[in-house]
Each structure stands twice: as structure tokens, then as C-alpha cells.
């Protein structure tokens, strides 16, 4: 261990070489290398966490750079975890960095989590959060949860027993996953660029406290922060009983089959080439459900605009088209719109959602 590198931590009263040694022996997995993941990864590496893993299947885009501070303009188009790993190794060559350029799913998450002592959830969608929560609960892995949106952020610690021997999990806060598109993430709602940095550094502080045993970690508490007023508060989380957790790997796979398959027959997710074929060959109606102020603005002769805020009123009219393609900025609200369409028409119409939305296929839409 490089004493000089960590000298300012080592001289802290109540910390010292014993705590630093615990950090060097720890194995921490960060799920998501985005706005939250970037500051988390940087400060974990700087603190001397011995093994840091990161999971993300995304590439760097221009819209990431105002908050994802591990990346710069020259990184656009490159896999996030590969760029992050290279920079973290330069920051601290004495630790082990493992990059997993994969998309988490029910089939790979358990094996991945088993190799780490502590899990940090920096993802930005509910499907991933419930998947991660249930996997950590099954494996009894400490989980630090964080989320940001708009001007507000939250964090909590799950699967760690308090002094009364009680451990809570994400389902004690939200037993039932919201419907797709019901709650906007930061890609849809926006986020102040500095906010993930504030919450991300708090996450690392909680990680250090858990690993070393110093301080009072946010066990069974939800911390809420508002950046515009610097107001903050904590809520106590109580263990609930109105949900089920997996008791075995078979249970886990079955539970997540149920959750992910609920909408499988309602609509089909397609890519931009499939959408173009449906437009050209099948005379499909393509509806843009973004709000009117969102960019890029699409050609209204090709894409009918019906904002989600007006979608219920729109459905009071009859839609003649038998095939309908829905699109939005990131493929989230289009899923919600697909469910509303299905509620009215059932299987009378074939419904599609553009996976990844306009943001993923931006070049296609800019040509139109």
C-alpha cells in the first residue's frame, strides 16, 4: 500500500492504516457508468478500493458530458466502461479495475454480483433497480442505492442489518414497480449537471463507512437532497410484508420473467430500420409522443405529434391505422403510450415502440 498516496486519510483520527487496509481488500461493483457512476468510480479509485468493477453497455454521447465527468469530447462513441477503466488505471495504478461492457439481465446478474462484497446501484431505470435489488436480496449483498432527477437526489443503504437486526430493501420503499413511462428518469426529466457529483460523492462516503466501520451509515434510511435550496432530510425505512423476494435462483428467474414479460404481448420494440419499413411498406402511423418544446423537431408530415400530456384526450378519437409506431426521446414514454393504446384497442391493432428513441437514432431523424 502506497502510504504517501493515502497519507491524508491515514492521519485521520479514527481511521488510520487499519481502515485503509480494509479499503484495499474490498471489492465494490458499480452498476452504471453514467452521471452517478462517474464520480463514484473516481472517488472509489482515489480512496484506494482494492477492486472496482463497473457495468454499463452504453457508449459516450455528447449529451452525457455536462455531468459524466470521466469523459471528454474525444470519447464520444466509445464504450463508457472501457474509457472509464483506462482513466481510473491512470489515476490509481495500484488497484484492480474490471470493466464489464454488458447489459444486466436476469441470466448474468447473479454470477456477476457473487464476485463482489458491496454493490452500488447508479442505474436510471426501474427495471434495473428491481432486478438489482432482488438479486442483492437473494445473495445478501449490501446495496447502496442512489438516484437523481431534476434538482433532487436520493440515496439509501439496503440489505445491511441495523442494531435491531433489521435489514430493508428497495421494495420496502416501492413494493410494486411503476408502469413503464409512469415516472420519468433524468433522460426525460433533465438533471442539473452538478447534482450527480454531489450525490455520487455521498455514495462513496457511505461506501467507505460501511467497509471500514466508521461513522453512522444510512442503514434503513432514505436521504433526500434538493440542490436549489440545499435542503435535506432523512426518512426511516420500515420493513414491509406486501411483496415477495426470491428465495432461490429459480425463484429469481421466475419473478423477473413475470415482470419483464408482462408487456411482451402488448407491443413490439423495434429498431429504426424496422420502423422505416413499417412506414414505407405497411403504411404505419408514426406518433411522436414528446412534448412540443423538445428537440430535435421532426417533420410533422411524416411524424404525427401527440404529446404524452395530451395522449389520453387523443385516444378519445378513433385511430384508423392498423399499425402504429410510437417514439419519444429515449424509448420510455413511448412504452407508456403503447400500454394506453393497448388498453383501448387490445389486439385489434399492432403496436410498436422505437427502442432507444430518437436519441439513439438521432442521425436518422436529422436527415428527414
C-alpha positions in Angstrom: 0.0 0.0 0.0 1.4 3.4 -1.0 1.4 5.3 2.3 2.0 8.7 0.7 -1.0 8.3 -1.7 -3.4 7.9 1.2 -1.5 10.0 3.8 -4.3 12.5 4.4 -6.7 9.7 5.2 -4.2 7.7 7.3 -3.6 10.6 9.7 -7.4 11.0 10.4 -8.3 10.2 14.0 -10.4 7.0 14.0 -9.3 6.0 10.5 -5.6 5.0 10.2 -3.9 2.1 8.5 -6.4 -0.5 9.6 -9.3 1.3 7.8 -7.1 1.9 4.8 -6.3 -1.8 4.7 -10.0 -2.7 4.7 -10.5 -0.5 1.7 -7.6 -2.1 -0.2 -9.2 -5.5 0.4 -12.7 -4.5 -0.6 -14.4 -5.5 -3.8 -17.0 -3.0 -5.0 -19.2 -3.2 -8.1 -20.7 -0.1 -9.6 -23.7 -0.6 -11.8 -24.0 2.2 -14.3 -21.1 4.4 -15.5 -23.2 7.5 -16.1 -23.9 10.6 -14.2 -23.7 8.9 -10.8 -21.2 6.2 -11.8 -18.5 8.7 -12.9 -17.9 10.5 -9.6 -18.5 7.3 -7.7 -15.8 5.5 -9.7 -13.3 8.3 -9.4 -13.6 8.7 -5.7 -13.6 4.9 -5.1 -10.4 4.7 -7.1 -8.8 7.7 -5.3 -9.8 6.3 -1.9 -7.9 3.0 -2.6 -10.7 0.5 -3.0 -8.8 -2.6 -3.9 -11.0 -4.0 -6.7 -13.6 -1.9 -8.5 -15.9 -3.4 -11.1 -18.2 -1.4 -13.4 -21.1 -2.5 -15.6 -22.5 -0.5 -18.5 -23.4 -1.4 -22.1 -23.7 2.2 -23.3 -21.3 4.5 -25.3 -20.4 8.1 -24.6 -22.6 10.7 -26.2 -22.4 14.5 -26.3 -25.4 14.9 -24.0 -23.5 13.0 -21.3 -20.7 15.4 -21.0 -22.3 18.1 -18.8 -22.4 15.6 -15.9 -20.4 12.5 -16.7 -17.0 14.0 -15.9 -14.9 11.0 -16.6 -15.4 11.6 -20.3 -14.5 14.3 -22.8 -15.4 15.1 -26.4 -12.8 12.8 -27.9 -14.5 9.8 -26.1 -17.9 10.2 -27.9 -18.9 6.9 -29.4 -16.6 4.8 -27.3 -17.9 2.3 -24.7 -18.2 4.0 -21.3 -16.6 1.3 -19.2 -13.6 1.0 -21.4 -12.9 4.7 -21.3 -13.5 4.9 -17.6 -11.3 1.9 -16.9 -8.4 3.4 -18.8 -8.6 6.7 -16.9 -9.1 5.1 -13.5 -6.0 2.9 -14.0 -4.0 6.1 -14.7 -5.5 7.7 -11.6 -4.5 4.8 -9.3 -2.4 2.0 -10.9 -2.2 0.2 -7.5 -5.8 -1.1 -7.6 -7.7 -3.6 -9.9 -10.2 -2.2 -12.3 -12.6 -4.6 -14.0 -14.9 -3.4 -16.8 -18.0 -5.3 -17.8 -19.3 -4.0 -21.1 -22.6 -5.9 -20.8 -26.3 -5.2 -20.2 -27.5 -6.6 -16.9 -30.2 -9.2 -17.2 -31.7 -12.0 -15.1 -29.3 -14.5 -16.6 -26.0 -12.8 -15.9 -26.5 -10.6 -12.8 -26.2 -13.3 -10.1 -22.9 -14.7 -11.2 -21.6 -11.1 -11.6 -22.6 -9.9 -8.1 -21.2 -13.0 -6.4 -17.6 -11.8 -7.1 -18.1 -8.5 -5.1 -18.6 -7.6 -1.5 -20.7 -4.4 -2.0 -22.9 -3.2 -4.8 -23.7 0.3 -5.8 -26.7 1.0 -8.0 -26.3 4.0 -10.2 -28.7 3.0 -12.9 -31.5 5.2 -14.1 -34.5 2.9 -14.7 -36.9 1.0 -12.6 -36.5 -2.3 -14.4 -32.8 -2.4 -13.5 -33.4 -1.2 -9.9 -35.8 -4.0 -9.1 -33.6 -6.6 -10.9 -30.5 -5.4 -8.9 -32.5 -5.2 -5.6 -33.9 -8.7 -5.9 -30.5 -10.2 -6.8 -28.8 -8.4 -3.9 -31.5 -9.6 -1.5 -31.1 -13.2 -2.7 -27.3 -13.1 -2.4 -27.4 -11.0 0.8 -25.2 -8.4 -0.7 -25.1 -4.8 0.8 -26.6 -2.4 -1.7 -26.1 1.3 -1.9 -28.9 2.9 -4.0 -28.7 6.3 -5.5 -30.9 8.3 -7.9 -31.0 11.8 -9.3 -33.6 13.7 -11.3 -34.2 17.4 -12.0 -32.7 19.2 -9.0 -33.1 16.4 -6.4 -31.2 13.3 -5.4 -31.7 10.3 -3.0 -29.6 7.6 -1.5 -30.1 4.7 0.8 -28.4 1.5 2.1 -30.2 -1.8 1.8 -29.5 -5.4 2.9 -27.5 -4.3 5.9 -28.8 -5.1 9.4 -29.2 -2.2 11.9 -28.7 -2.5 15.6 -32.1 -4.2 16.0 -31.1 -6.8 13.4 -33.5 -5.4 10.7 -32.5 -5.1 7.1 -34.6 -3.4 4.5 -34.6 -3.4 0.7 -35.8 -1.2 -2.2 -39.2 -3.0 -2.2 -39.8 -1.6 1.3 -39.9 1.8 -0.3 -41.6 0.8 -3.5 -43.2 -2.7 -3.3 -44.6 -2.6 -6.9 -42.7 -1.4 -10.0 -44.3 1.6 -11.6 -45.7 1.2 -15.1 -43.3 1.9 -18.0 -43.0 5.6 -18.5 -45.1 6.4 -15.4 -42.1 8.0 -13.7 -39.6 10.0 -15.8 -35.8 9.5 -15.4 -33.2 12.1 -15.9 -33.1 11.5 -19.6 -36.7 12.5 -19.8 -37.0 15.0 -17.0 -33.5 16.5 -17.1 -30.9 16.9 -14.4 -28.7 19.7 -13.1 -25.1 18.7 -14.1 -23.5 19.1 -10.7 -26.2 17.0 -8.9 -24.9 13.5 -9.7 -21.5 14.7 -8.5 -23.0 15.8 -5.1 -24.9 12.5 -4.6 -22.1 10.4 -6.1 -19.6 11.6 -3.6 -22.1 11.0 -0.8 -22.4 7.4 -2.1 -18.7 6.9 -1.8 -18.7 8.3 1.8 -21.4 5.7 2.7 -19.3 3.0 1.0 -16.2 3.9 3.0 -18.2 4.0 6.2 -19.7 0.5 5.5 -16.3 -1.0 4.6 -14.3 0.5 7.5 -17.0 0.5 10.2 -16.6 4.2 11.0 -19.4 6.7 11.4 -23.1 6.1 11.0 -24.1 4.8 7.6 -27.6 5.4 6.2 -28.8 1.9 7.0 -32.6 1.7 6.7 -32.8 5.4 5.9 -33.6 7.3 2.8 -31.6 10.5 2.4 -33.2 13.2 0.2 -31.3 16.3 -1.1 -32.6 19.4 -3.1 -29.8 21.3 -4.8 -31.7 24.6 -5.3 -32.2 25.1 -1.6 -29.6 22.7 -0.1 -32.4 21.3 1.9 -32.1 17.7 3.0 -34.0 15.3 5.2 -33.9 11.6 6.2 -36.8 9.1 6.2 -36.7 5.9 8.3 -37.4 2.9 6.1 -39.5 0.1 7.8 -39.6 -3.5 6.7 -42.7 -4.3 4.8 -44.6 -7.5 4.0 -46.6 -6.6 0.9 -44.2 -8.1 -1.6 -42.2 -11.2 -2.3 -38.5 -11.7 -2.6 -36.8 -14.6 -4.3 -35.7 -17.5 -2.1 -33.7 -19.3 -4.7 -32.2 -18.8 -8.1 -35.2 -20.5 -9.7 -37.5 -18.0 -7.8 -35.4 -15.1 -9.0 -35.6 -16.2 -12.7 -39.3 -16.8 -12.4 -40.0 -13.4 -10.7 -38.1 -11.5 -13.3 -39.7 -13.5 -16.1 -43.1 -12.3 -14.8 -42.0 -8.7 -14.5 -40.3 -8.4 -17.9 -42.8 -10.5 -19.8 -45.9 -8.6 -18.6 -45.9 -6.2 -21.7 -44.4 -8.6 -24.2 -47.7 -9.3 -26.0 -48.8 -5.7 -25.8 -46.3 -4.1 -28.2 -43.1 -4.9 -30.0 -39.9 -2.9 -29.6 -38.2 -2.2 -33.0 -35.1 -0.5 -34.3 -35.1 2.4 -36.8 -34.8 0.1 -39.9 -37.9 -1.8 -38.9 -39.7 1.5 -38.3 -38.7 2.7 -41.7 -40.0 -0.5 -43.3 -43.3 -0.1 -41.5 -43.6 3.4 -42.7 -42.8 2.7 -46.3 -44.3 -0.8 -46.8 -47.0 -1.1 -44.2 -48.4 2.5 -44.1 -47.9 2.5 -40.4 -48.9 5.6 -38.4 -45.9 7.0 -36.6 -46.6 9.1 -33.5 -44.1 11.3 -31.6 -45.2 11.5 -28.0 -42.6 14.0 -26.9 -43.7 17.4 -25.6 -43.8 20.3 -28.1 -40.7 22.0 -26.7 -38.4 19.0 -27.2 -35.6 18.9 -29.8 -35.0 17.8 -32.5 -38.3 18.9 -34.1 -39.5 16.3 -36.5 -41.3 16.7 -39.8 -45.0 16.7 -38.9 -45.9 15.4 -42.4 -44.0 12.2 -41.5 -44.4 12.0 -37.7 -47.7 13.0 -36.1 -47.0 14.7 -32.8 -49.2 13.8 -29.9 -47.5 14.8 -26.6 -48.0 12.4 -23.6 -49.7 15.2 -21.8 -52.4 15.1 -24.5 -52.4 11.4 -25.2 -55.4 10.4 -23.2 -57.5 13.1 -24.9 -56.2 11.9 -28.3 -57.4 8.4 -27.6 -60.9 9.6 -27.3 -60.8 9.8 -31.1 -60.8 6.7 -33.3 -57.5 5.7 -35.0 -57.9 4.2 -38.4 -54.4 2.8 -38.9 -54.0 -0.8 -38.1 -50.2 -0.5 -37.3 -48.9 2.3 -35.0 -45.3 3.1 -34.2 -44.7 5.2 -31.1 -41.5 7.1 -30.5 -40.1 9.6 -27.9 -36.7 10.9 -26.8 -35.4 7.7 -25.2 -38.0 5.0 -25.7 -39.6 5.4 -22.2 -42.7 7.4 -22.8 -43.4 5.5 -26.0 -43.8 2.3 -23.9 -46.3 4.1 -21.7 -48.2 5.3 -24.7 -48.2 1.7 -26.1 -49.8 0.5 -23.0 -52.5 3.1 -23.2 -53.2 2.2 -26.8 -53.5 -1.5 -25.9 -56.0 -0.6 -23.1 -58.3 0.9 -25.7 -57.7 -1.4 -28.7 -56.4 -4.7 -27.3 -55.0 -6.8 -30.1 -57.1 -5.1 -32.7 -54.0 -3.0 -33.7 -50.4 -3.9 -34.0 -48.4 -1.5 -31.7 -44.7 -0.8 -31.9 -42.2 1.3 -29.8 -38.9 2.6 -31.1 -36.3 1.1 -28.8 -33.9 3.7 -27.5 -35.9 6.5 -29.0 -34.9 9.5 -31.1 -31.7 10.0 -29.1 -30.3 6.6 -30.1 -31.2 7.0 -33.8 -30.6 10.8 -33.9 -28.7 10.8 -37.3 -31.7 9.0 -38.9 -34.1 11.7 -37.8 -31.8 14.7 -38.6 -31.8 13.5 -42.3 -35.5 13.8 -42.6 
